[in-house]
Amino acid sequence: MFYHRGHELQRGRGFGSILKGLYRRIVPIAKKGINIGKRILKSDFVKHLSSSAASAGAEALKNVAYDVLSGEKPLNESAKTNIDKAKKRLAEAVMGRGCKNKRRKKSKRKITNKEIVKAFNLLD
């Protein structure tokens, strides 16, 4: 008896099986990438860099507004010079930070009975 067998690679599972296989392979990799990204964003370096970028941008915007409103420089010149200054501040923040050593916790020293006796002068 003749019957239709279908494509050799499909074997009756359909298009959903292809998506399911991709999902099973991609999701663990994506989860690892997200976790690494979270750790990077929580680092002290990124926090310092973001705060310095915000302050440099705010200062550049303030200086551009002052220059334009006072009539000292046109918008193009003022924006160009202040953006260059902000770039230099960010470069200094990235390069000048350095690596901080984390302090290690000192283990508490156990006090012996001899030290207690010596402290209270009980054996004199």
N, C-alpha and C positions, 0 to 999 in steps of 0.2 A: 504494500500500500504506500502510495506517495503522499508526502505531506511537506508543508513549507517549514524549513528549519530556521530561517532568519540569518542574520549576519553572524559570522563565527565569533566575533569579539563581544557581541551584545549578550547573548545567551539568555534573553528574556527578562533581564533586570531593568532595562530601560535607561532613560536619561538621568533619572534620580540617583542611580547607583554611581554614575560618574561624579555628580555633585557631592554625593556622600563621601566618596573616596578623597576628593579634593579637600572637603571640609575636615576630614580626619587628619589629613597631613598638614594643612595650613594653620588650623587653630592652635595647636601646641606651640608652633613657631611664633605666631602672633602674640600669644600670651607671654612668652619669654621676652619678646621685644618690648611689650608694654611694661613689664616689670622692670626691665633694665632702664627704660625711659623714665619711669617714676623715680628710680633711685638717682638718676642723673639730675632730674629736676629738683630733688630735695637736697642736693649737695650744697655745701657752703659756697663753693665757687660760683655756681649758677645764681644763687641768691645775691651774692655780692655783685656779680656782673649785671644782673637785672636791675638792682637798685642804682648802680652807677649809670647804667644806660638811661634809666628814667630821669635821674637828676640832670644828666648831661643834655638830654633832649628838652627838658623843661627850661633849663637855662638858655639853650640855643634859641628856643621859641620866644622866650622873654626878650632876649637881646635883639632878635629880628624885629619883633613888634615895636620895641623902643626905637630902633634905628629908623624904621619906616614912618612911625608916627611923629618923630621929632624932625624928620626930613634930612637926617645926616647922610644916609645912603639909600640908594634904590633897593627894592626888594631882592633883585637877583644878586647883587653884590653882598648884601648883608646876609642872605641865606647861605651863600657859598662860603663866606668866611666863618660864619658861626657853625655850619655843619662840619667844616674841616676841624675846628676846635673841638667839637663834640667827638669826632672820630679819634682825635689824638687822646682825649680823656679816656675813651673806651679802650684804646690800645694800651695806655698806661695801666688801666685797671686789669687788663688781661695779663700783661707781662709782669707787672710789678707786684702781683699778689704773692707769688711764691708758694711754697708748700709748707703747711703748718704741721708740726708733729703733734700727734694727739698725746695727751698726758695719760700715762698708765696709772691705773689704780694701785696704790701701795697696799700691800696686804698688811693687815693689822698683826702686830707682833703679840704673841701670847705671853702673858705675864706669868712667871713661875712663882712658886711658893717662896723660894729664897728671896726673890725681889720684894715680895710683899712683907716678909719678915724684916728685911733690911730697911725698907721704907718706914716701917713703924718702930724700928729699933727694938724689937722684941727679944733679940738674942744677946743684947749687950749686958 
